[in-house]
Amino acid sequence: MSWAKASYGSAKLIVKFATATHTQVSEVVLSTDSSNNVAITEYATVGTNGDLGTVTASVVSGNIGIEVNTVNTNTTVTVLATLIK
């Protein structure tokens, strides 16, 4: 997921990881500054069988991008985001 940093410099996301048998949900908050530094925290993580993935973010070509790294290859990821000016 990505969006224009000029439009929204901060966000709150709920990220769900799901395999055939287990799920994980994490809440993520991020903010950026004028130098394209990204501050991100992933918290309120709950899962039925340990961590299924992690969330990171970066600014590339004026866009904020969310990167998700999954532990299992057959993981479905769903993101619900609130973008903040």
N, C-alpha and C positions, 0 to 999 in steps of 0.2 A: 504494500500500500504506500502511496506517496501523494503529496500535495504541495502546492506552491508556498514556500516559506513567506513570501511577501504578503500572502493572504491570511495565513494562520501560522503564528510562530510557536504555539503551544498546543498540547492535546492531552486528552485523557482517553485511554483505550481499555477495552476488555477484550482479551485474547483467549480463545478456546482452542485447545488441541484435543483431537479425538482420534483414537485408534478403534479397531473393531471391538475391543473389550474395556478400554480405560479412557478417562478424560482428565484434563487439567484446565483450570481457568485462572488467568492472572490479570491483575489490574496494573496498568502502566501509565505513568505520568511523565511527560517530557516538556522541555522548554528549550528555546534557542536564544542566542544573542546576536548582535550585529557582526560578530567575527565568525559566525557559523559554528560556534561551539554548541554541542548538544548535551544537556543534562537530562538523564533518564533514570527512572527508578521503576523496578518491577517488584510489586508487593502483593499482598493478599492472594498469594498463590495457593491453590488447593488442587489436589489431584487424588485419583483413586489408586494409583500405583507408582508413586514417585514422579520425578520430573519427566515430562514428555517433550519439552523444548524450552528455548529461551528467546527473548526479544531484545533487539538492539536497534539503534537509529543513527542516521547520519544525514548531513546536508550535501547534496551533489547537484551541481548545475542549478542552484536556486530552489531545489525541491527538497523537502524533508522526506526521507524514505525510512520505512519500518522494515527491518529484516527479521525473519523468524527462522531459527535453526531448530529442526526437529531431531529427536533421538531416533525415532523409527521412520523408515522410508514411507510407510503407508499411513501417514498421519494427515488428517484433514484439519486445516486451520481456518477459523472464522474470527473476524475482527469487527468490533463495534466501536466507532470512534466519535468523540466529541471534539471538534476542532475549535480552537480559541484564538481570537485575534490578538 
